[in-house]
Amino acid sequence: MQGQVSEPTGSLATALAHAARLLSHDPELAREQALAILEAAPRHPGATLILAAALRLSGDAAAALPLIDPLSRALPQAPEVQLEHGLVLLDLGRTQEAVAALRRASMLNPGLGEAWRALSVGLTVLGDMAGAQDAGDRQIQASVRDPALIAAASALVEGRLAQAEHDLRTYLAAKPDEPAALRMLAEVAARLGRYEDAERILTQTLAFTPGFTAARHNLATLLYRQNKTLEALAELDLLQAADPRHPAYANLRAAALVRIGEYEAATAIYRDVLARHPHQPKGWMSYGHALKTLGRRAECEAAYRKAVEQAPMLGEA
């Protein structure tokens, strides 16, 4: 069926639903289930999608690519397929292609929060911070299901911060422990320059929802901006324990390590991230700065050249 993953019936539908549920907590078992389905129904698009996702989640994005690449071409209007294609490409460091796929997924289904989240990561890697912030806002908007929060989310996306704050505070007066509302309020406070307020709100949120990784990443970034570097690194320890290859976490850690003089450790992180995500002009520039401090002139100049090749208007490089 053009544009969507075909709908199975009967026992096949049950098997697919079971395999999809397994993805979040046991991707290896999801892989086995998907393979069993494909033995009975070769080239089934739903099972192929689950198999690709299971391989990616198991750390083998390279094996997932030959599955998801042709599926994305066969089903260009299926947002969940375009999303998985983007996630696989992002894991493989093909960031520009990943961003293109994730843009398709988010346009096909603007309510697909995972597509906006991954797009924000990809744009951060590429140094498009304005685009990353917009995608992050839209991820927040997509995650909102409570009608009372939709207006506040829309105001945040549109930059109407005073209105967003009013709506959020009204909502939180009745539901003071709602994590999504608290995260949005912290985002509003940070954009208004009220960093201490934003930090307090995020800390409060994580006290009762410690698995809220988006809020923890917001907190780590906020702590870094306030020169609370050791506290930022402590939050990154928790984030990277669950997702050690996340490029935005790694870049933030490298920047924090530079700030406290750990240049060797920082350059090792930059080198690893840039090997996986080479199109990253600001990343090359930051790598060059760290190498310059260490006196490694030839490597420093090579890093700056890479930055300028990728972004000729990057004057600092």
C-alpha positions as CSV (number, residue, x, y, z in Angstrom):
1,M,0.0,0.0,0.0
2,Q,1.5,3.3,-1.1
3,G,2.2,5.8,1.6
4,Q,1.6,3.6,4.7
5,V,2.6,0.4,6.4
6,S,0.0,-2.1,5.4
7,E,-2.5,-3.1,8.1
8,P,-2.2,-6.8,9.1
9,T,-5.1,-8.9,10.3
10,G,-5.6,-11.8,12.8
11,S,-2.6,-13.5,14.3
12,L,-0.2,-11.5,12.2
13,A,-1.5,-8.3,13.7
14,T,-1.1,-9.8,17.2
15,A,2.5,-10.8,16.5
16,L,3.4,-7.4,15.1
17,A,1.8,-5.6,18.0
18,H,3.8,-7.8,20.4
19,A,7.0,-7.2,18.6
20,A,6.4,-3.4,18.6
21,R,5.8,-3.5,22.3
22,L,9.1,-5.3,22.9
23,L,11.1,-2.6,21.2
24,S,11.1,-0.3,24.2
25,H,12.5,-2.8,26.7
26,D,13.9,-5.8,24.8
27,P,15.0,-5.0,21.2
28,E,16.8,-8.3,20.8
29,L,13.6,-10.2,21.5
30,A,11.8,-7.8,19.2
31,R,14.3,-8.6,16.5
32,E,13.7,-12.3,16.9
33,Q,9.9,-11.8,16.7
34,A,10.2,-9.7,13.6
35,L,12.4,-12.3,11.9
36,A,9.8,-15.0,12.8
37,I,7.1,-12.8,11.2
38,L,9.2,-12.3,8.1
39,E,9.6,-16.0,7.7
40,A,5.8,-16.3,7.5
41,A,5.3,-13.1,5.5
42,P,8.4,-12.2,3.6
43,R,9.1,-8.5,3.0
44,H,6.1,-7.5,5.2
45,P,6.7,-3.7,5.6
46,G,5.5,-3.6,9.3
47,A,7.8,-6.5,10.3
48,T,10.7,-4.9,8.3
49,L,10.2,-1.6,10.1
50,I,10.3,-3.4,13.5
51,L,13.4,-5.4,12.5
52,A,15.2,-2.2,11.4
53,A,14.3,-0.4,14.7
54,A,15.3,-3.4,16.8
55,L,18.7,-3.6,15.1
56,R,19.3,0.2,15.6
57,L,18.2,0.0,19.3
58,S,20.6,-3.0,19.7
59,G,23.5,-0.8,18.4
60,D,23.7,-2.1,14.9
61,A,22.4,0.8,12.7
62,A,24.7,-0.4,9.9
63,A,22.6,-3.6,9.6
64,A,19.4,-1.7,9.9
65,L,20.2,0.6,6.9
66,P,19.8,-2.0,4.1
67,L,16.3,-2.7,5.5
68,I,15.0,0.8,6.1
69,D,16.6,2.5,3.1
70,P,14.5,0.7,0.4
71,L,11.4,0.7,2.7
72,S,11.7,4.5,2.9
73,R,11.7,4.8,-0.9
74,A,8.8,2.4,-1.3
75,L,6.7,4.2,1.3
76,P,7.6,7.9,1.0
77,Q,4.4,9.0,2.6
78,A,4.7,6.8,5.7
79,P,5.8,9.0,8.6
80,E,6.9,6.2,10.9
81,V,9.1,4.8,8.1
82,Q,10.7,8.1,7.4
83,L,11.3,8.6,11.1
84,E,13.1,5.3,11.4
85,H,15.1,6.0,8.3
86,G,16.2,9.3,9.9
87,L,17.1,7.7,13.2
88,V,19.2,5.1,11.5
89,L,21.0,7.7,9.4
90,L,21.6,9.9,12.5
91,D,23.1,6.9,14.4
92,L,25.4,6.3,11.4
93,G,26.6,10.0,11.4
94,R,24.9,10.8,8.1
95,T,23.4,13.9,9.7
96,Q,22.4,15.9,6.7
97,E,20.5,12.9,5.2
98,A,19.0,12.2,8.6
99,V,17.7,15.8,8.9
100,A,16.1,15.5,5.5
101,A,14.3,12.3,6.5
102,L,13.2,13.6,9.8
103,R,11.9,16.8,8.2
104,R,9.8,14.5,5.9
105,A,8.5,12.6,8.9
106,S,7.6,15.7,10.9
107,M,5.8,17.2,7.9
108,L,3.8,14.1,7.2
109,N,2.8,13.9,10.9
110,P,3.4,17.1,12.9
111,G,2.2,15.2,16.0
112,L,5.1,12.8,15.8
113,G,7.1,14.0,18.8
114,E,10.0,11.6,18.3
115,A,10.7,13.0,14.8
116,W,10.9,16.6,16.2
117,R,13.2,15.4,19.0
118,A,15.6,13.7,16.7
119,L,15.4,16.6,14.2
120,S,16.5,18.9,17.1
121,V,19.4,16.6,17.8
122,G,20.5,16.6,14.1
123,L,20.2,20.3,13.7
124,T,22.2,20.8,16.9
125,V,25.0,18.6,15.5
126,L,24.9,20.7,12.3
127,G,25.2,23.9,14.3
128,D,21.7,25.2,13.4
129,M,20.8,26.2,16.9
130,A,17.8,28.3,15.9
131,G,16.4,25.4,13.9
132,A,17.1,23.0,16.8
133,Q,15.3,25.2,19.2
134,D,12.3,25.4,16.9
135,A,12.2,21.6,16.5
136,G,12.5,21.2,20.3
137,D,9.6,23.5,20.8
138,R,7.5,21.6,18.3
139,Q,8.5,18.3,20.1
140,I,7.1,19.8,23.3
141,Q,3.9,20.9,21.4
142,A,3.5,17.4,19.9
143,S,3.9,15.8,23.3
144,V,1.0,17.8,24.8
145,R,-2.3,15.9,25.0
146,D,-4.1,17.9,27.6
147,P,-6.3,20.5,25.8
148,A,-5.5,22.9,28.6
149,L,-1.8,22.9,27.7
150,I,-2.2,23.1,23.9
151,A,-2.6,26.9,24.0
152,A,0.5,27.3,26.2
153,A,2.5,25.1,23.9
154,S,1.4,27.0,20.8
155,A,2.3,30.3,22.5
156,L,5.8,28.9,23.3
157,V,6.3,27.8,19.7
158,E,5.2,31.2,18.4
159,G,7.5,33.1,20.9
160,R,4.6,34.6,22.9
161,L,6.4,34.0,26.1
162,A,4.3,36.2,28.4
163,Q,1.1,34.4,27.3
164,A,2.8,31.0,27.6
165,E,3.9,31.8,31.1
166,H,0.4,33.0,32.1
167,D,-1.2,29.9,30.7
168,L,1.3,27.5,32.3
169,R,1.1,29.1,35.8
170,T,-2.7,29.0,35.6
171,Y,-2.5,25.3,34.7
172,L,0.1,24.5,37.4
173,A,-2.0,26.1,40.1
174,A,-4.4,23.2,39.7
175,K,-1.8,20.5,38.7
176,P,1.5,21.5,40.3
177,D,3.3,18.3,39.5
178,E,2.6,18.0,35.8
179,P,6.1,17.3,34.2
180,A,5.3,18.6,30.7
181,A,3.9,21.9,32.0
182,L,6.9,22.3,34.4
183,R,9.4,21.7,31.6
184,M,7.6,24.3,29.4
185,L,7.6,26.8,32.2
186,A,11.3,26.3,32.7
187,E,11.9,26.8,29.0
188,V,10.0,30.1,29.2
189,A,12.0,31.2,32.3
190,A,15.3,30.4,30.5
191,R,14.4,32.4,27.4
192,L,13.5,35.3,29.6
193,G,16.9,35.1,31.2
194,R,15.6,33.9,34.6
195,Y,18.1,31.0,34.8
196,E,17.8,30.4,38.5
197,D,14.1,30.0,38.2
198,A,14.5,27.7,35.3
199,E,17.0,25.6,37.2
200,R,14.7,25.4,40.3
201,I,11.8,24.3,38.1
202,L,13.7,21.6,36.3
203,T,15.3,20.3,39.5
204,Q,11.8,20.1,41.0
205,T,10.5,18.2,37.9
206,L,13.3,15.7,38.0
207,A,12.8,15.0,41.7
208,F,9.7,13.1,40.9
209,T,10.3,12.2,37.3
210,P,14.0,11.2,37.2
211,G,13.6,9.4,33.8
212,F,12.5,12.6,32.0
213,T,15.6,12.8,29.8
214,A,14.5,15.9,27.9
215,A,14.2,17.9,31.1
216,R,17.5,16.6,32.3
217,H,19.2,17.6,29.1
218,N,17.6,21.1,29.5
219,L,19.0,21.2,33.0
220,A,22.5,20.2,32.0
221,T,22.5,22.9,29.3
222,L,21.2,25.5,31.7
223,L,23.9,24.6,34.3
224,Y,26.6,24.9,31.7
225,R,25.3,28.3,30.7
226,Q,25.5,29.4,34.3
227,N,29.1,28.2,34.6
228,K,28.0,25.4,37.0
229,T,30.2,23.1,35.1
230,L,30.6,20.2,37.6
231,E,26.9,20.1,38.1
232,A,26.3,20.0,34.4
233,L,28.8,17.1,34.1
234,A,26.9,15.2,36.8
235,E,23.7,15.5,34.9
236,L,25.5,14.4,31.7
237,D,26.8,11.3,33.5
238,L,23.1,10.2,34.1
239,L,22.1,11.0,30.5
240,Q,25.1,9.3,28.9
241,A,24.7,6.2,31.1
242,A,21.5,5.6,29.2
243,D,22.5,6.9,25.8
244,P,26.4,7.0,25.5
245,R,26.4,7.8,21.7
246,H,24.1,10.8,21.8
247,P,26.0,13.5,19.9
248,A,24.4,16.5,21.7
249,Y,25.3,15.0,25.1
250,A,28.8,14.3,23.9
251,N,29.4,17.8,22.5
252,L,28.1,19.4,25.7
253,R,30.4,17.2,27.8
254,A,33.4,18.2,25.6
255,A,32.6,21.9,26.0
256,A,32.3,21.5,29.8
257,L,35.6,19.7,30.0
258,V,37.3,22.4,28.0
259,R,35.9,24.9,30.6
260,I,37.6,23.1,33.5
261,G,40.8,22.6,31.6
262,E,40.4,18.9,30.7
263,Y,41.6,19.5,27.1
264,E,42.9,16.0,26.4
265,A,39.6,14.4,27.4
266,A,37.6,17.0,25.5
267,T,39.6,16.5,22.3
268,A,39.1,12.7,22.5
269,I,35.3,13.3,22.7
270,Y,35.3,15.8,19.8
271,R,37.4,13.3,17.7
272,D,34.9,10.5,18.4
273,V,31.8,12.6,17.7
274,L,33.3,14.1,14.5
275,A,34.3,10.7,13.2
276,R,30.6,9.7,13.5
277,H,29.1,13.1,12.5
278,P,31.7,14.7,10.3
279,H,29.5,17.5,8.9
280,Q,29.6,19.7,11.9
281,P,31.4,23.0,11.3
282,K,31.1,24.4,14.8
283,G,32.2,21.0,16.2
284,W,35.4,21.2,14.0
285,M,35.9,24.8,15.2
286,S,35.6,23.8,18.9
287,Y,37.9,20.8,18.3
288,G,40.4,23.2,16.8
289,H,40.2,25.5,19.8
290,A,41.0,22.6,22.1
291,L,43.9,21.4,20.0
292,K,45.3,25.0,19.8
293,T,45.4,25.1,23.6
294,L,47.3,21.8,23.7
295,G,49.8,23.2,21.1
296,R,48.9,20.6,18.5
297,R,49.3,23.1,15.7
298,A,49.0,20.8,12.6
299,E,45.9,19.1,13.9
300,C,44.4,22.4,15.0
301,E,44.9,23.9,11.5
302,A,43.4,20.8,9.9
303,A,40.3,21.1,12.2
304,Y,39.9,24.8,11.4
305,R,40.2,24.1,7.6
306,K,37.4,21.5,8.0
307,A,35.2,24.1,9.7
308,V,35.8,26.7,7.0
309,E,35.3,24.2,4.2
310,Q,31.9,23.3,5.7
311,A,30.9,26.9,6.6
312,P,33.0,29.5,4.7
313,M,31.2,32.3,6.6
314,L,32.4,30.9,10.0
315,G,34.7,33.9,10.7
316,E,36.0,32.7,14.1
317,A,37.4,29.5,12.5
